[in-house]
Amino acid sequence: MLDRYFIRPTTVDRIRSFWIGDAIERYVSWLTEQKYAPRSIFIRVPLLIRFGESAQRAGAKVLADLPAHVEPFVTAWLAQDGKQYSEVQRVAALRGIRGPIQQMLHLTLPQSRDFSAGVPDAFADIVPGFFEFLRRERGLRESTLVQYRHCLRRFEDYLRRVERPLLPNLAPSVVTDFITDSGKSLDTRSVQGLCSILKVFFRYLYRASLLPRDLSKAIESPRRYRFANLPRSISWVEVERMLQAVDRRNAVGRRDYAVLLLLTTYGLRGREVAALTLDDIDWKHNRLHVGGRKADHSTAYPLDSTVGEAILDYLRNGRPETDQRAVFFEACAPHKALSRVAVTMRAKHYLRKAGIPVFRPGSHTLRHACVQRLVDAGLSFKTIGDFVGHRTPDATKIYAKVNLKALREVALGDGEEVL
């Protein structure tokens, strides 16, 4: 398979004679089967060779030794690059380097499926037992541990940046400064979650006698009041402008247009769009079934003709050939089903492309726009809540704050009717 991409026989021979050459050739064959572009293969093979050379210099002798060398190689690669990265650019660069290596190891080392285990936990060198405590004593799921890792790595990076060690006696003011600094880029709910995780972490450090005092008592979470914020909705004119910004002449545009219509027409959540399967579309009776909603609810909608035509256009002229039942797929190989994060990012992309300013743009922006349109149409909150799958009436009540028609009537009256 290497001969298909590398013309010079000496290049092919050099790759095959490399100590992980068999693994690289098997990976190239897999990339070809998954319909990766040749350009992508040309980029990945040299990267894998450099990784193999680095691991070999560090003492790796067999394939099973490689997972332990992934993170040191990724860190060294980024350090020698010499570029100044923003946080977003740094995450993207790390993913671009780590991803091909993990793909190859996943293919050649099937016994090592969880590569997140190769990424060290935050403070693993000085607080090695914390995450095991979360698993065994608190019984937290791996999905929850991801949030702990993210927040504590953020804290670890901050301490490194301000050159303050966690142990043996961290000052409470440093923790306060970190929370204040995080509040510049996080919303109130995220800061509350961050504070909760820090409290658990510091309580553990105190009980394990790693810190002389319990710093969790010095952490005060910000207050968040119900109905304090307005929904991040946009007008229907702006929705139409966003839809017009989609180029439907290619497969990506056809897919994204159908996704955006589902978000704006039915107010679906991003994960609900990502979870749609071919079995959820009843073409004979013109119905759309949405399952797996909150509280295990499901909803059946009439299939709007515009939405149906957009989905059909994508299925015929954009969806890759696959035996999987998901409706929407990534445009690039290996053509995995579209994730909820990807749905949110596509909505964010088109909102920005259309020049629509909105706080925290994403799929929920379009869900709010759908609900707001129903409010403006005069439907009851109970009807609206049932339509979009709200679990409780309180989730819909926030839209009463932006019911402009009703508020205008109150403002223009003498006030006696509302007393």
C-alpha positions as CSV (number, residue, x, y, z in Angstrom):
1,M,0.0,0.0,0.0
2,L,3.0,2.3,0.6
3,D,3.8,2.1,-3.1
4,R,0.6,3.8,-3.9
5,Y,1.6,7.0,-2.2
6,F,5.4,7.1,-2.4
7,I,7.0,6.9,-5.8
8,R,10.6,6.3,-4.9
9,P,11.4,2.7,-4.0
10,T,14.1,3.9,-1.6
11,T,11.4,5.8,0.4
12,V,9.2,2.7,0.6
13,D,12.1,0.5,1.6
14,R,13.2,3.0,4.3
15,I,9.7,3.1,5.8
16,R,9.3,-0.7,5.7
17,S,12.7,-1.3,7.3
18,F,11.9,1.1,10.1
19,W,11.4,-0.6,13.5
20,I,7.7,0.3,13.5
21,G,7.4,0.1,9.7
22,D,4.9,-2.8,9.8
23,A,2.6,-0.8,12.1
24,I,2.9,2.3,9.8
25,E,2.1,0.3,6.7
26,R,-0.9,-1.3,8.3
27,Y,-2.1,2.2,9.4
28,V,-1.7,3.5,5.9
29,S,-3.8,0.6,4.6
30,W,-6.5,1.5,7.1
31,L,-6.4,5.2,6.1
32,T,-6.9,4.2,2.5
33,E,-9.9,2.0,3.4
34,Q,-11.4,4.9,5.3
35,K,-10.9,7.1,2.2
36,Y,-8.5,9.6,3.7
37,A,-7.0,12.0,1.2
38,P,-3.5,11.3,0.0
39,R,-2.4,14.6,1.3
40,S,-3.4,13.6,4.8
41,I,-1.3,10.3,4.5
42,F,1.7,12.3,3.2
43,I,1.5,14.4,6.4
44,R,1.0,11.5,8.9
45,V,3.7,9.1,7.8
46,P,6.7,11.5,8.5
47,L,5.1,12.4,11.8
48,L,4.9,8.7,12.8
49,I,8.5,8.1,11.8
50,R,9.7,11.0,13.9
51,F,7.6,9.7,16.8
52,G,9.2,6.2,16.4
53,E,12.7,7.7,16.3
54,S,11.9,9.7,19.5
55,A,10.5,6.7,21.3
56,Q,13.4,4.6,20.3
57,R,15.9,7.1,21.6
58,A,14.0,7.1,24.9
59,G,14.3,3.4,25.2
60,A,11.2,1.9,23.5
61,K,11.9,-1.5,22.0
62,V,8.5,-3.0,21.1
63,L,5.1,-1.5,20.1
64,A,3.7,-2.1,23.6
65,D,6.2,0.5,24.9
66,L,4.9,3.3,22.6
67,P,1.8,4.6,24.6
68,A,4.1,5.9,27.4
69,H,6.1,8.0,24.9
70,V,3.1,9.8,23.3
71,E,2.8,12.7,25.6
72,P,6.5,13.5,26.0
73,F,6.8,13.5,22.2
74,V,3.8,15.8,21.8
75,T,5.1,18.2,24.4
76,A,8.6,18.3,22.9
77,W,7.2,18.8,19.4
78,L,5.2,21.8,20.4
79,A,8.2,23.2,22.4
80,Q,10.6,23.0,19.6
81,D,8.1,24.6,17.2
82,G,8.9,28.0,18.6
83,K,5.5,29.5,17.7
84,Q,3.4,31.5,20.1
85,Y,0.0,29.8,20.4
86,S,-3.2,31.0,21.9
87,E,-5.0,28.5,24.1
88,V,-7.3,27.5,21.3
89,Q,-4.5,27.2,18.8
90,R,-2.4,25.1,21.3
91,V,-5.3,22.6,21.8
92,A,-5.7,22.3,18.0
93,A,-2.0,21.8,17.5
94,L,-1.8,19.1,20.2
95,R,-4.8,17.3,18.7
96,G,-3.2,17.4,15.3
97,I,0.0,15.8,16.6
98,R,-1.5,13.4,19.1
99,G,-4.4,12.2,16.9
100,P,-2.5,10.3,14.2
101,I,-0.2,8.6,16.7
102,Q,-3.2,7.4,18.8
103,Q,-5.0,6.2,15.7
104,M,-2.0,4.0,14.7
105,L,-1.6,2.7,18.3
106,H,-5.3,2.0,18.5
107,L,-5.1,0.0,15.3
108,T,-2.0,-1.9,16.2
109,L,-2.5,-2.3,19.9
110,P,-6.1,-3.3,20.3
111,Q,-5.5,-4.3,24.0
112,S,-4.9,-0.6,24.8
113,R,-8.2,1.0,23.7
114,D,-8.3,3.8,26.3
115,F,-5.6,6.3,25.3
116,S,-6.9,8.8,27.8
117,A,-5.1,6.6,30.4
118,G,-1.9,7.7,28.7
119,V,-2.6,11.3,29.5
120,P,-1.5,12.0,33.1
121,D,-4.0,13.3,35.6
122,A,-3.6,16.8,36.9
123,F,-1.2,16.9,39.9
124,A,-0.5,13.2,39.4
125,D,3.1,13.6,40.6
126,I,2.2,15.2,44.0
127,V,-1.4,14.0,44.6
128,P,-1.4,10.5,42.9
129,G,-4.4,9.1,44.8
130,F,-7.0,11.8,44.1
131,F,-8.6,10.4,41.0
132,E,-8.6,6.9,42.4
133,F,-10.4,8.3,45.4
134,L,-13.1,9.9,43.1
135,R,-13.6,6.5,41.4
136,R,-13.7,4.2,44.4
137,E,-14.9,6.4,47.3
138,R,-17.2,8.8,45.5
139,G,-18.2,6.4,42.7
140,L,-17.9,9.1,40.0
141,R,-18.3,8.1,36.3
142,E,-15.5,8.6,33.8
143,S,-17.6,11.3,32.1
144,T,-17.6,13.2,35.3
145,L,-13.9,12.7,35.8
146,V,-13.3,14.4,32.5
147,Q,-14.7,17.6,34.1
148,Y,-12.4,17.2,37.1
149,R,-9.4,16.7,34.8
150,H,-10.2,19.7,32.8
151,C,-10.7,22.0,35.8
152,L,-7.7,20.8,37.7
153,R,-5.4,21.0,34.7
154,R,-6.5,24.6,34.3
155,F,-5.6,25.2,38.0
156,E,-2.3,23.3,37.5
157,D,-1.4,25.5,34.5
158,Y,-2.3,28.7,36.5
159,L,-0.1,27.7,39.4
160,R,2.8,27.0,37.0
161,R,2.2,30.4,35.3
162,V,2.3,32.4,38.5
163,E,5.1,30.2,39.9
164,R,3.3,29.1,43.1
165,P,3.5,25.5,44.2
166,L,0.4,23.6,45.5
167,L,2.2,22.0,48.4
168,P,3.1,22.3,51.2
169,N,1.1,25.5,52.0
170,L,-0.8,27.3,49.3
171,A,-2.2,30.7,50.2
172,P,-6.0,31.1,50.0
173,S,-5.4,34.3,48.0
174,V,-3.9,32.3,45.1
175,V,-7.0,30.2,44.9
176,T,-9.2,33.3,44.9
177,D,-7.1,34.9,42.2
178,F,-7.4,31.8,40.1
179,I,-11.2,31.8,40.4
180,T,-11.3,35.5,39.5
181,D,-9.1,34.9,36.5
182,S,-11.2,32.0,35.3
183,G,-14.4,34.2,35.6
184,K,-13.0,36.4,32.8
185,S,-13.5,33.6,30.2
186,L,-16.2,31.4,31.9
187,D,-19.9,32.0,32.6
188,T,-21.3,31.9,36.1
189,R,-22.5,28.3,35.9
190,S,-19.0,27.1,34.7
191,V,-17.4,29.1,37.6
192,Q,-19.8,27.4,40.0
193,G,-18.8,24.0,38.7
194,L,-15.1,25.0,38.9
195,C,-15.5,26.0,42.6
196,S,-17.3,22.8,43.4
197,I,-14.5,20.7,42.0
198,L,-11.9,22.8,43.8
199,K,-13.7,22.3,47.1
200,V,-13.7,18.5,46.7
201,F,-10.0,18.6,45.8
202,F,-8.9,20.8,48.8
203,R,-11.0,18.7,51.2
204,Y,-9.1,15.6,50.0
205,L,-5.8,17.4,50.4
206,Y,-6.6,18.4,54.0
207,R,-7.9,14.9,54.9
208,A,-4.9,13.3,53.4
209,S,-2.7,15.7,55.5
210,L,-1.1,17.2,52.4
211,L,-2.2,20.7,53.3
212,P,-2.3,22.0,56.9
213,R,-5.7,23.7,56.5
214,D,-8.9,23.1,54.6
215,L,-8.9,25.7,51.8
216,S,-12.3,24.6,50.6
217,K,-13.8,26.8,53.4
218,A,-12.2,29.8,51.8
219,I,-13.9,29.2,48.4
220,E,-17.2,31.1,47.8
221,S,-19.1,30.2,44.7
222,P,-20.7,33.0,42.7
223,R,-24.5,33.3,43.1
224,R,-26.6,32.6,40.1
225,Y,-30.2,33.7,40.3
226,R,-33.1,32.0,38.5
227,F,-34.3,33.9,35.4
228,A,-31.4,36.4,35.9
229,N,-30.4,36.1,32.2
230,L,-32.3,36.5,29.0
231,P,-32.3,33.6,26.5
232,R,-29.5,34.0,23.9
233,S,-32.1,34.1,21.0
234,I,-31.9,35.8,17.6
235,S,-34.7,37.2,15.5
236,W,-36.3,35.2,12.7
237,V,-34.9,37.6,10.2
238,E,-31.4,36.8,11.5
239,V,-32.3,33.1,11.3
240,E,-33.2,33.5,7.6
241,R,-29.9,35.4,7.0
242,M,-27.9,32.6,8.6
243,L,-29.6,30.0,6.4
244,Q,-28.8,32.1,3.3
245,A,-25.2,32.0,4.3
246,V,-25.0,28.2,3.7
247,D,-23.4,27.2,0.4
248,R,-25.6,24.2,-0.6
249,R,-23.6,23.4,-3.8
250,N,-21.4,20.9,-1.9
251,A,-22.0,17.9,0.5
252,V,-21.0,19.9,3.6
253,G,-23.4,22.7,2.8
254,R,-26.3,20.3,2.1
255,R,-25.6,18.5,5.4
256,D,-25.3,21.8,7.4
257,Y,-28.4,23.3,5.8
258,A,-30.5,20.3,6.9
259,V,-29.0,20.4,10.4
260,L,-29.7,24.1,10.8
261,L,-33.3,23.6,9.7
262,L,-33.9,20.9,12.3
263,L,-32.5,23.2,15.0
264,T,-34.6,26.2,14.0
265,T,-37.8,24.4,13.0
266,Y,-38.2,22.0,15.9
267,G,-35.9,23.6,18.5
268,L,-34.0,20.4,18.8
269,R,-30.9,20.1,21.0
270,G,-27.5,19.5,19.3
271,R,-27.3,16.0,20.7
272,E,-30.8,15.2,19.5
273,V,-29.8,16.2,16.0
274,A,-26.6,14.1,16.2
275,A,-28.6,11.1,17.5
276,L,-31.0,11.0,14.6
277,T,-31.0,7.8,12.6
278,L,-32.6,6.8,9.3
279,D,-35.2,4.8,11.3
280,D,-36.4,8.1,12.9
281,I,-37.7,9.5,9.6
282,D,-41.0,8.0,8.5
283,W,-41.2,9.1,4.9
284,K,-44.5,7.3,4.3
285,H,-46.4,9.1,7.1
286,N,-44.3,12.3,7.0
287,R,-43.2,12.1,10.6
288,L,-39.9,12.7,12.5
289,H,-39.3,10.8,15.7
290,V,-36.9,12.3,18.2
291,G,-36.0,9.9,21.0
292,G,-33.6,10.0,23.9
293,R,-34.7,13.4,25.2
294,K,-34.3,14.5,28.8
295,A,-36.1,12.2,31.3
296,D,-36.2,9.6,28.6
297,H,-39.0,11.3,26.7
298,S,-39.6,11.1,23.0
299,T,-41.5,13.2,20.5
300,A,-43.0,12.7,17.1
301,Y,-43.2,15.8,14.8
302,P,-44.9,16.3,11.5
303,L,-42.1,16.3,8.9
304,D,-42.0,19.8,7.5
305,S,-41.7,19.7,3.7
306,T,-38.7,22.1,3.6
307,V,-36.9,20.1,6.3
308,G,-37.7,16.8,4.5
309,E,-36.4,18.1,1.2
310,A,-33.2,19.3,2.8
311,I,-32.6,15.9,4.5
312,L,-33.4,14.1,1.3
313,D,-31.0,16.3,-0.7
314,Y,-28.2,15.4,1.7
315,L,-29.0,11.7,1.7
316,R,-28.9,11.5,-2.0
317,N,-26.1,14.0,-2.8
318,G,-23.9,14.3,0.3
319,R,-24.1,11.4,2.8
320,P,-21.1,9.0,2.5
321,E,-21.7,5.4,1.6
322,T,-21.9,3.5,4.9
323,D,-23.8,0.8,6.6
324,Q,-24.3,2.9,9.7
325,R,-27.8,4.2,10.4
326,A,-27.0,7.7,11.6
327,V,-28.3,10.5,9.4
328,F,-25.5,13.0,9.5
329,F,-21.8,12.2,9.1
330,E,-18.5,14.0,9.1
331,A,-17.4,15.1,5.6
332,C,-13.8,14.0,6.1
333,A,-12.5,10.4,6.5
334,P,-13.1,8.2,8.4
335,H,-16.7,9.6,8.1
336,K,-17.8,9.1,11.7
337,A,-21.3,10.1,12.7
338,L,-21.7,13.8,13.5
339,S,-21.3,14.4,17.2
340,R,-23.3,16.9,19.3
341,V,-20.1,19.1,19.6
342,A,-19.8,19.2,15.8
343,V,-23.5,20.2,15.5
344,T,-22.9,23.1,17.9
345,M,-19.7,24.1,16.1
346,R,-21.5,24.2,12.7
347,A,-24.2,26.4,14.1
348,K,-21.6,28.7,15.6
349,H,-19.8,28.8,12.3
350,Y,-22.8,30.0,10.3
351,L,-23.9,32.5,12.9
352,R,-20.5,34.1,12.7
353,K,-20.4,33.8,8.9
354,A,-23.7,35.7,8.7
355,G,-22.3,38.4,11.0
356,I,-24.9,37.8,13.7
357,P,-23.6,38.9,17.1
358,V,-24.8,36.7,20.0
359,F,-23.4,35.7,23.3
360,R,-22.1,32.1,23.3
361,P,-23.3,31.2,19.8
362,G,-24.2,27.6,19.1
363,S,-27.0,25.1,18.6
364,H,-28.9,26.4,21.6
365,T,-29.0,29.8,20.1
366,L,-31.2,28.4,17.3
367,R,-33.3,26.4,19.9
368,H,-34.0,29.7,21.7
369,A,-34.9,31.3,18.4
370,C,-37.4,28.6,17.7
371,V,-39.0,28.9,21.2
372,Q,-39.1,32.7,20.9
373,R,-40.9,32.5,17.6
374,L,-43.6,30.2,19.3
375,V,-43.9,32.7,22.2
376,D,-44.4,35.6,19.7
377,A,-47.1,33.5,18.0
378,G,-49.1,33.5,21.2
379,L,-48.8,29.8,22.1
380,S,-49.1,28.8,25.7
381,F,-46.0,28.0,27.7
382,K,-47.3,24.5,28.3
383,T,-47.7,23.9,24.6
384,I,-44.3,25.4,23.8
385,G,-42.6,23.3,26.6
386,D,-44.2,20.1,25.2
387,F,-43.1,21.0,21.7
388,V,-39.4,21.5,22.5
389,G,-39.1,18.9,25.2
390,H,-38.7,21.0,28.3
391,R,-38.8,18.8,31.4
392,T,-40.5,21.4,33.6
393,P,-42.6,24.6,33.1
394,D,-39.8,26.6,34.7
395,A,-37.6,26.0,31.7
396,T,-40.1,27.8,29.5
397,K,-41.1,30.6,31.9
398,I,-37.9,32.5,31.2
399,Y,-39.3,33.4,27.8
400,A,-42.0,35.4,29.6
401,K,-39.3,38.0,30.1
402,V,-39.0,38.6,26.4
403,N,-42.7,38.4,25.5
404,L,-42.6,41.9,24.1
405,K,-46.3,42.1,23.2
406,A,-47.5,41.2,26.7
407,L,-44.9,43.5,28.3
408,R,-46.0,46.4,26.0
409,E,-49.6,45.9,27.1
410,V,-48.6,46.2,30.8
411,A,-46.5,49.2,30.1
412,L,-49.2,51.0,28.2
413,G,-52.0,50.3,30.8
414,D,-52.7,52.1,34.0
415,G,-51.3,49.2,36.0
416,E,-54.6,48.4,37.9
417,E,-55.2,45.2,36.0
418,V,-52.0,43.6,37.1
419,L,-52.4,44.5,40.8
